[in-house]
Amino acid sequence: MRLGLAALALLAGCAAPPRTAAPPASPTVPRAAAAPAPSSTATPAATTSIASTEAAPGGLPRAWATESSGVAARFPDPAVRYATPAFAPQHPGYTSNAELRSFLQSLARDAEDAPNAPGVKLLQAGSSQTGVPIPALLFTHEPRGADLAARPTVLLIAQQHGDEPAGAEALLAVSQALAQGSLRPLLERINVIVLPRANPDGAAADHRLTASAIDLNRDHLLLRTPEAQAQAQLVREYQPVVVVDSHEYTVIGRYLDKFDAVQRFDALFQYATVANLPGFVTKASEEWFRQPLLQSLQAAGLSAEWYYTTSTDVADKKVSMGGVQADTGRNVNGLRNAISLLVETRGVGLGRVHLARRVHTHVVAVTSVLTSAAARAPDLAKLRRFIDADVAAQACKGQLVVEAAATPSEYALLMLDPVSGADKTVNVAWDSALQLAQQRQRARPCGYWLGADQLDAVLRLRGLGVRVMRLDAAGTLRAEAYTETARETGARADVRGTIADAQGTTLRVKVALQPLLIEVSAGSYYVPLDQPLANLVVAALEPDTQNSYLANRIVGSVDVQARVLGRPDVRMTALP
């Protein structure tokens, strides 16, 4: 009864949370110099290539479409400058991988030498496919980083896509402010981990993908890349309650082709939107984080909208919010029961144009999230404990969603005239991810059985932090076996189009369920759903979705997995 009363109290608190005070409009960070006043006659932006060769509105040739002076004038530089390597005088590009490592090492070294400084620890999260280190910084209140469990942890990630540099530059500035500046007091209530560049190979090549041509931000369930494994390791070890993923979005390109318009908003924002996401994760994301973030951006003179994108097919004019598949960091971290937030700035295709404003937008957004997390630290800890327990308690009960889709609707999308820069409203077909259409449901099992030869799947589940049991003896399980009724191959796809994948195609299967008793051998595996990551297990092991381990050839066939309907009465040992 005590647990029930505590849960009810938490739910009541969640239903009407007091508003977090808005973060400062212009966060104080180390500055190189005051920025000059914006010019009233902005120069045209750098050339941005797009596919079509037809003439654009106003005579802009589409083959080399540029941001007009009218559009550029809408995005003046901020009143601050940031002291990251990319903003050093005469710097030719963005902060290099070597400069980034040196920058982080310097912050950690300075913190060690300074009395009463917060704990700043350099972490080696992993290495890229070409062997480039992936460093991160851990910021804590204690000089030596002791007693991390006493405070909730926030994980900040940037540059999963190598051609989206503003987030990385912003997280370097945020790191300065945590170590030396205005954000230090927040460490009395939260820990912060900063991973400024998740894809160093892509950054060095100014290319979206990893060195193996995989989209890193579609690899968080499958864990094929060392870059995704590095992020999973940080999440396993530090159990963040809030994760922020910083990106940039395409400004001209296909938007000019499809809508005779260019992108308007400084920031696009979305939280996790995926099947089986606990409802109170969404509620806290909206009320405790999105609302204060919008207030902070508005106070800083920055514009914002829900995240949206459109496919690379010029004939397809539908606009979609971020995907609802369990593959992106945003959605996978949501299924880990974290508040998982995506922030994107208008940047892809612009080069260094408006870089200071793009970086400033990320700094304002991240500062808002950190301030909200610090203000809500006790609530976040309680909420996480409740959700973890509630998800585990659902094993063997009720229904789960195997597959869901966004809801088709219409939306009046505000964009910019490509010549004058004036606001231009475009009415679009809009797939909303805020309400999901449930396409396929099943009874929630107690867990899943995997054959003894499915070590690859087991290792990936363990990489995600999932608890897996090895059967110590043979036994009989009451289960539902999958029978494959149809099969075809096809590409993984999201709202942008085909997902970059070195494997090429996935299996698309249809299955039927057959209740039966199955004889299982010693050495095979049981993956229970009475654990906090149960909904992540569902995403991986229900076979008939495009992100499942079966679809991506990690599980060999439907014959080596089954849904377990009763708690096994077999001796088992948890894998380390």
Protein Blocks (a to p, Z undefined) as FASTA:
>chain_A
ZZmmmmmmmmmmmmmccddddddfbacdddfbdcddddfbdcdddddddfblcdcehhia
fklcccdfklmmmmccdfbdcddfklgghiabdcdfklmmmmmmmmmmmmmmpghiacdd
dddfbdcfkopacddddddfblnlpakllpccddddehkbfklmklmmmmmmmmmmmmmm
mmlmmmmmbccdddfblblmlmmnopabafkopafklmmmnomafklmmmmmmmmmnopa
bdcddddddfklmmmmmnopacfbfbdcdddddehiafklmmmmmmmmmmmmmmmmmmno
pacdddddddfblklmcdcdddfbdfbfklmmmmnopacddddddfehnlmnoklmmmmm
mmmmmmmmmmmmmmmmmmmmmmmmmmmmmmmmmgoiajddfbdcddddddddddddfklo
pacddddddddfkbccdfbdcdddfbdcddfklmmmmmmmmmnopacdddfbdcdddddd
dddfbdcddddddfkbccddfklpacddddddddddddddehiacddfbbfklmmmmmmm
mmbbfkbmklnomafblklgccdfbdcdbdddddZZ
